[in-house]
Amino acid sequence: MGIAFEIAFAAALIYLPPLQQLFGTAALGPGTLALIAPFPFAVWGVDELLRLSGARVTGWIERPDS
């Protein structure tokens, strides 16, 4: 539900004229949408591959195990 809300909220900010004026956004063109559409799937795919490989990603800062 959280992801669905986030997508709907972002779409409202981008495509509803009153919110476009309030937040200074503009509708994305078909070319831009086609360009960015594959990226969520790429991120999801890499995440799944890392999960399946058992790799442990800790981030930028290594923390000692307590």
KEKE-328764 format. One line per field, with one value per residue (C-alpha): y, z, x; residue number from 1. Coordinates in steps of 0.1 Angstrom, whole numbers, plus 2048, in hexadecimal, padded with zeros to 3 digits. Layout:
# KEKE-328764
north <- Y,...
up <- Z,...
east <- X,...
nr <- NUM,...
//
This chain:
# KEKE-328764
north <- 800,818,814,818,838,846,840,84F,86D,873,870,88A,8A2,89F,89D,8B1,8D5,8E5,8D1,8D8,8FD,8F9,8E3,8F0,8CF,8C6,8A7,88F,889,866,866,86D,853,839,842,83E,821,805,812,806,7E3,7E5,7EE,7D3,7B9,7C2,7C1,79E,792,79F,78E,76D,76E,773,793,7AA,7CE,7E4,806,820,81D,7FC,7F6,7DD,7C0,7C3
up <- 800,808,7E5,7D4,7E8,7E0,7BA,7BB,7CF,7B7,799,7A8,7AF,78B,777,78B,780,7A2,7B1,793,79B,7C1,7BE,79D,78B,766,755,748,722,713,70A,72D,73B,723,72D,752,752,752,771,78C,77D,77B,7A0,7A9,795,7A4,7C7,7C0,7B2,7D1,7E8,7D6,7D6,7FC,7F8,816,80D,82B,81B,81A,83E,84C,86F,886,890,8B4
east <- 800,81D,82C,80B,804,827,821,7FF,80B,829,812,7FA,817,822,801,7E6,7E7,7E0,7FD,813,810,814,833,842,840,837,829,843,843,840,865,86F,858,865,889,883,86A,885,898,880,882,8A8,8AA,892,8A5,8C7,8B7,8A9,8CB,8DC,8C2,8C5,8EB,8EB,900,8FF,8FF,907,908,923,92F,93B,92F,93F,929,91D
nr <- 1,2,3,4,5,6,7,8,9,10,11,12,13,14,15,16,17,18,19,20,21,22,23,24,25,26,27,28,29,30,31,32,33,34,35,36,37,38,39,40,41,42,43,44,45,46,47,48,49,50,51,52,53,54,55,56,57,58,59,60,61,62,63,64,65,66
//
